[in-house]
Amino acid sequence: MISPIFVGHGSPMMAIQDTACTEFLLDYGQKVSPKAIVIFTAHWETEVLTISSTDDVYETIYDFGGFPKELFQIKYEARGNKALAAKLAERFQTKGIQVNLDSQRGLDHGSWVPLLRMFPTPVCPVIQVSVNPYLPPAEQYRIGEALRGLDQEDILIIGSGATVHNLRALNWSATEPDAWAVAFDDWLVQNMQAQKLEALFNYAAEAPNARMAVPRPEHFIPLYIAMGSGDPARTPQIIHRSYEVGSLSYLSVSF
């Protein structure tokens, strides 16, 4: 069994720079042997939940600019799996969740950067899934619920995003995490471990500094999808926590 996880994927530079988070990701990848990976990425937004459906090797998408040429030379040559994509689509449809299949899109950096650091050489099929940031947290959680039990099949579900992701608030001279970002994550950790779902669903009104931490929810909502896909009998575990440039959070959680 491999528990679902949420990981903070941070800057694309994570692909070529060694940090506390990349050390954690490599160590994590050495401890698990998934038969397949299902990753919900903050960098693929669609109104209708969309699942990559191909048996081919994915194109590596460089959905960023202004970074070193070295980044644009990386290719993460993971394959898809149409049969698993169809299985996921059926699960969502059974729960009344509309889905589309996509046979063309490659892996964006919300997927390939953390996967590269976990599994430098692809080890299994990867299914990439989009997010709709405009759905409320309770609905994101319900999307995750449709995938409950896949952990028993050694399918690793990953929500890839960031709990605190405000690029305008980055503090490039910071040597310590910004207190406001830490307070937001502290609130999340306390409520996740106490399994207070109603408070978590109402984070925008209840969490300290929520507007600063989550100015736009596309990076935040993969957390709820991963949470929903886990076994509610298990207490969420914080598997990594670090920060860069003051407030960019790499909080990672196992459900």
C-alpha positions as CSV (number, residue, x, y, z in Angstrom):
1,M,0.0,0.0,0.0
2,I,1.3,3.5,-0.9
3,S,-0.6,6.4,0.8
4,P,-1.6,9.4,-1.3
5,I,0.6,12.4,-0.9
6,F,0.6,16.2,-1.5
7,V,3.9,17.7,-2.5
8,G,5.0,21.3,-2.8
9,H,6.7,21.5,-6.2
10,G,8.0,25.1,-6.0
11,S,10.1,26.6,-8.7
12,P,11.2,24.8,-11.9
13,M,14.7,25.3,-10.5
14,M,14.0,22.4,-8.2
15,A,14.8,20.2,-11.2
16,I,18.5,21.2,-11.1
17,Q,19.1,22.6,-7.7
18,D,19.6,20.5,-4.6
19,T,17.6,21.6,-1.6
20,A,16.0,20.2,1.6
21,C,12.9,19.4,-0.5
22,T,14.7,17.6,-3.3
23,E,16.6,15.5,-0.8
24,F,13.3,14.6,0.7
25,L,11.8,13.7,-2.7
26,L,14.7,11.5,-3.6
27,D,14.6,9.7,-0.3
28,Y,10.8,9.2,-0.6
29,G,11.2,7.8,-4.1
30,Q,13.7,5.3,-2.9
31,K,11.2,4.0,-0.3
32,V,8.2,3.3,-2.6
33,S,7.7,1.1,-5.6
34,P,4.4,2.3,-7.3
35,K,2.8,0.3,-10.1
36,A,1.5,3.6,-11.5
37,I,1.4,7.2,-10.6
38,V,-1.7,9.5,-10.8
39,I,-0.7,13.2,-10.5
40,F,-3.0,16.2,-10.2
41,T,-1.0,19.2,-11.3
42,A,-1.6,22.8,-10.5
43,H,-0.4,23.8,-14.0
44,W,-3.1,22.1,-16.0
45,E,-6.4,24.0,-15.5
46,T,-9.6,22.9,-17.2
47,E,-13.3,23.4,-16.5
48,V,-14.0,19.7,-16.9
49,L,-11.7,17.2,-15.1
50,T,-9.3,15.9,-17.8
51,I,-7.2,12.8,-17.7
52,S,-4.2,12.1,-19.9
53,S,-4.8,9.0,-22.0
54,T,-1.9,7.6,-24.0
55,D,0.4,4.7,-24.1
56,D,3.2,6.8,-25.5
57,V,6.1,8.6,-24.0
58,Y,5.0,12.1,-22.9
59,E,6.4,15.3,-24.3
60,T,8.2,17.3,-21.6
61,I,6.5,20.7,-21.5
62,Y,8.5,23.8,-20.5
63,D,5.7,25.9,-19.3
64,F,7.9,28.7,-17.9
65,G,10.4,31.3,-19.2
66,G,13.5,33.2,-18.0
67,F,15.2,30.1,-16.6
68,P,18.6,28.6,-17.4
69,K,19.0,26.7,-20.7
70,E,19.8,23.6,-18.7
71,L,16.2,23.3,-17.7
72,F,15.0,23.3,-21.3
73,Q,17.2,20.4,-22.1
74,I,15.7,18.0,-19.5
75,K,13.4,15.3,-20.9
76,Y,11.4,13.2,-18.4
77,E,10.3,10.3,-20.6
78,A,7.5,8.7,-18.6
79,R,4.8,6.7,-20.4
80,G,1.1,6.9,-20.0
81,N,-1.4,4.1,-19.7
82,K,-4.7,4.3,-21.6
83,A,-6.2,1.3,-19.6
84,L,-5.6,3.0,-16.3
85,A,-6.9,6.3,-17.6
86,A,-10.1,4.6,-18.6
87,K,-10.3,3.0,-15.2
88,L,-10.0,6.4,-13.5
89,A,-12.6,8.0,-15.8
90,E,-15.0,5.2,-14.9
91,R,-14.5,5.9,-11.2
92,F,-15.2,9.6,-11.6
93,Q,-18.2,9.0,-13.8
94,T,-19.7,6.6,-11.3
95,K,-19.5,9.4,-8.7
96,G,-21.2,11.8,-11.1
97,I,-18.0,13.7,-12.0
98,Q,-17.8,14.7,-15.6
99,V,-14.4,13.8,-17.3
100,N,-12.6,14.3,-20.6
101,L,-9.7,12.2,-21.9
102,D,-6.7,13.9,-23.6
103,S,-4.3,12.0,-25.8
104,Q,-2.0,14.9,-26.7
105,R,-0.9,16.9,-23.7
106,G,2.6,16.3,-22.3
107,L,3.8,16.6,-18.7
108,D,4.0,20.1,-17.4
109,H,6.5,21.2,-14.8
110,G,4.0,20.6,-12.0
111,S,4.4,17.0,-12.8
112,W,7.8,16.3,-14.3
113,V,9.8,18.4,-11.8
114,P,8.8,16.5,-8.6
115,L,8.7,13.2,-10.5
116,L,12.2,13.8,-11.7
117,R,13.4,14.3,-8.2
118,M,11.5,11.3,-6.8
119,F,12.3,8.9,-9.6
120,P,15.2,10.2,-11.8
121,T,14.5,7.4,-14.2
122,P,10.7,6.8,-14.8
123,V,9.7,3.6,-13.0
124,C,6.1,3.1,-14.0
125,P,3.2,4.6,-16.0
126,V,2.1,8.2,-15.2
127,I,-1.4,9.5,-15.5
128,Q,-1.7,13.3,-15.4
129,V,-4.9,14.9,-14.3
130,S,-6.1,18.5,-14.5
131,V,-7.6,20.7,-11.8
132,N,-10.4,23.2,-11.8
133,P,-9.4,25.9,-9.3
134,Y,-12.9,27.4,-9.2
135,L,-14.5,24.4,-7.5
136,P,-14.9,24.8,-3.7
137,P,-12.6,22.7,-1.4
138,A,-15.4,20.3,-0.6
139,E,-15.8,19.4,-4.3
140,Q,-12.0,19.0,-4.7
141,Y,-12.1,16.6,-1.8
142,R,-15.0,14.7,-3.5
143,I,-12.9,14.3,-6.6
144,G,-10.2,12.7,-4.4
145,E,-12.8,10.4,-2.8
146,A,-13.5,8.8,-6.1
147,L,-10.0,7.4,-6.1
148,R,-10.1,5.9,-2.6
149,G,-8.7,2.4,-2.5
150,L,-6.2,2.8,-5.3
151,D,-3.5,2.9,-2.7
152,Q,-4.3,-0.7,-1.9
153,E,-3.2,-1.4,-5.5
154,D,0.1,0.4,-5.1
155,I,-1.0,3.3,-7.2
156,L,0.6,6.5,-6.0
157,I,-1.7,9.5,-6.0
158,I,0.0,12.8,-5.9
159,G,-1.4,16.3,-5.5
160,S,1.3,18.7,-6.8
161,G,1.1,22.3,-5.8
162,A,1.9,24.5,-2.8
163,T,0.1,25.5,0.3
164,V,1.6,29.0,0.3
165,H,2.1,30.3,-3.2
166,N,2.2,34.0,-3.6
167,L,4.9,35.1,-6.0
168,R,4.3,38.8,-5.3
169,A,5.1,38.2,-1.6
170,L,8.4,36.4,-2.1
171,N,11.2,37.7,0.1
172,W,14.4,37.2,-1.9
173,S,16.6,38.3,1.0
174,A,14.9,36.1,3.6
175,T,17.1,33.8,5.7
176,E,14.1,32.4,7.7
177,P,10.5,31.6,6.8
178,D,8.1,34.5,6.9
179,A,6.0,34.3,10.1
180,W,2.7,34.8,8.2
181,A,3.3,31.8,5.9
182,V,4.3,29.6,8.8
183,A,1.2,30.6,10.7
184,F,-1.0,29.6,7.7
185,D,0.7,26.2,7.4
186,D,0.5,25.7,11.2
187,W,-3.2,26.1,11.0
188,L,-3.4,23.7,8.1
189,V,-1.3,21.1,9.9
190,Q,-3.4,21.3,13.1
191,N,-6.7,21.0,11.3
192,M,-5.5,18.2,9.0
193,Q,-4.2,16.1,11.8
194,A,-7.3,16.8,13.9
195,Q,-9.3,15.9,10.7
196,K,-11.5,19.0,11.0
197,L,-12.8,18.9,7.5
198,E,-15.4,21.7,7.9
199,A,-12.7,24.1,9.0
200,L,-10.4,23.0,6.2
201,F,-13.2,23.5,3.6
202,N,-13.8,27.0,5.1
203,Y,-10.0,27.9,5.2
204,A,-10.6,31.2,3.3
205,A,-12.6,32.6,6.3
206,E,-10.9,30.7,9.2
207,A,-7.2,30.3,8.4
208,P,-4.8,33.2,9.3
209,N,-3.4,35.0,6.3
210,A,-5.4,32.9,3.9
211,R,-5.7,35.7,1.3
212,M,-1.9,36.2,1.4
213,A,-1.1,32.5,1.3
214,V,-3.6,31.6,-1.4
215,P,-4.2,34.6,-3.7
216,R,-5.4,32.2,-6.4
217,P,-6.3,28.5,-5.5
218,E,-4.8,26.5,-8.4
219,H,-1.7,25.5,-6.4
220,F,-3.7,24.9,-3.2
221,I,-6.5,22.7,-4.2
222,P,-4.4,19.6,-5.1
223,L,-4.1,19.3,-1.3
224,Y,-7.8,18.6,-1.0
225,I,-7.8,16.1,-3.8
226,A,-4.9,14.1,-2.2
227,M,-6.6,14.4,1.1
228,G,-9.9,13.1,-0.2
229,S,-8.2,10.1,-1.9
230,G,-6.7,8.9,1.4
231,D,-8.1,6.6,4.0
232,P,-10.0,8.8,6.5
233,A,-9.1,6.3,9.2
234,R,-5.5,7.3,8.9
235,T,-4.2,10.5,10.5
236,P,-2.4,12.7,7.9
237,Q,1.4,12.8,8.4
238,I,3.7,15.7,7.7
239,I,6.4,14.1,5.6
240,H,8.4,17.3,4.8
241,R,8.3,21.0,5.6
242,S,10.7,23.7,4.4
243,Y,10.5,27.1,2.9
244,E,12.3,29.2,0.3
245,V,12.5,33.0,-0.3
246,G,10.5,33.6,2.9
247,S,7.1,32.2,2.0
248,L,7.3,29.6,-0.7
249,S,6.1,26.5,1.1
250,Y,7.3,22.9,0.4
251,L,4.9,21.4,3.0
252,S,4.3,17.8,2.0
253,V,1.7,15.5,3.5
254,S,0.9,11.8,3.4
255,F,-2.8,10.8,3.6
